[in-house]
């Protein structure tokens, strides 16, 4: 009898472990009338892009318009606004500043025309204002402190006043001004000390606030969730304005910067990678002298290098959803780095798929990662109560119901193998059992059921590229073929009738790293 009891306990434990791991016989059970409040849409508050100058390109702009239309990001953030390729600042032969915003206006006018807003990163140093010659990236962003902090403040003040004059006070009040990028990476993005960064921040914040005290300024925009308590303490002690905290995190264990795309990386096996950092930053703010600050993760992704094939892999779609779900309400925004492979930090890329950060590749092909945002954007405005840890359930005002579910399984073999050799392979997904979706309390009537899917060889552009033997250049026909095959259309649509009982039930098989969405549209 005792042995049977032990066996039953063991079986029960295995079942519980299985459920937590999104395994066999998972049930997602919700009620149309039991809501959990307004859906938190922090996942689409902001998106990243490489550098300001890339935003002057026609293909970049076309891709941003598509991403706005289908994923509905509200803000966009990029480096290099003040770098010399944006022609913002120079000095005459007497050392007097000259300002020019012609390139900035083209870019910002375009962003605003899409009904998006800039998350303004103030960097890098114009060469005429720089104290040194150290640069970062192929496009040579100057990473040295200003030779004259007053001139730095005046530049920021003049630029902010220009924004006010061009876009109006009420519009600019909704923007964010973030000082610099990853100053804790030295050498790298900043040749100065932490104290020198705080000085840079102080002068920049004063420049912004001189135009309007209601404009929002913050930082420290650090790598690896660094300097959060120190920044708050500095601002509180010295009465320096601080409206929000920004910082970054990536889902790999070692390193923070891969300037030329040559590092080897390993996807972290820690189930709390990314979200652990975010939750910790929120705790640091809560325990500080400024407990109510907004928290913006202005960069995050599975990996910090623009040469990591996980970015192209179907594993990315489920990974993104899993991490955003785990973050919950800890951050005000989680800005995915970046929307497009039109991104030249290590120089222009020579192949159509190269592990670039983008949701879209250079030709505008949608990667699996793209569809996690595309599908999240289809969720209704009201969340339904749901105890499943790897799904969102929602409804909208029309009475439509959405269930977005996934399985994230980290299949990476561990430290001995780099992402760069693992994720470039054909990686078939294993079966993960069945998922049953049950929705009660639905209004009686006729519905159209759309089912969407992302996974191995489904909306998996890289698999098609692999099947073509990875050509170093794609023909127009190849691009069109891959786009057509990976267009995110429903894999099935059917008409169904909900009777007076108001119950919808459906069971289906799921594989590792599948993403599935059910959309019940009231007719």
Secondary structure as UniProt FT lines:
FT   HELIX           2..20
FT   TURN            21..22
FT   STRAND          26..31
FT   TURN            32..33
FT   STRAND          35..38
FT   HELIX           42..44
FT   STRAND          46..51
FT   HELIX           52..56
FT   HELIX           58..71
FT   STRAND          75..79
FT   TURN            81..82
FT   HELIX           84..86
FT   STRAND          89..91
FT   TURN            93..94
FT   STRAND          97..99
FT   HELIX           102..113
FT   TURN            114..115
FT   STRAND          117..122
FT   HELIX           127..129
FT   STRAND          135..136
FT   TURN            137..140
FT   STRAND          141..142
FT   HELIX           149..167
FT   HELIX           169..172
FT   TURN            173..174
FT   STRAND          176..179
FT   TURN            183..184
FT   TURN            186..189
FT   HELIX           194..211
FT   TURN            213..214
FT   STRAND          216..222
FT   HELIX           223..225
FT   HELIX           228..238
FT   STRAND          244..250
FT   TURN            259..260
FT   TURN            271..274
FT   HELIX           275..286
FT   TURN            291..292
FT   STRAND          294..301
FT   HELIX           309..311
FT   HELIX           315..327
FT   TURN            328..329
FT   STRAND          333..336
FT   TURN            345..346
FT   TURN            362..363
FT   HELIX           368..376
FT   TURN            377..378
FT   STRAND          382..384
FT   TURN            389..390
FT   STRAND          391..395
FT   TURN            397..398
FT   STRAND          401..406
FT   TURN            415..416
FT   HELIX           419..422
FT   TURN            423..424
FT   STRAND          431..440
FT   STRAND          445..455
FT   TURN            456..457
FT   HELIX           461..467
FT   TURN            468..469
FT   HELIX           476..485
FT   STRAND          492..498
FT   TURN            500..501
FT   STRAND          504..511
FT   TURN            512..513
FT   STRAND          515..522
//
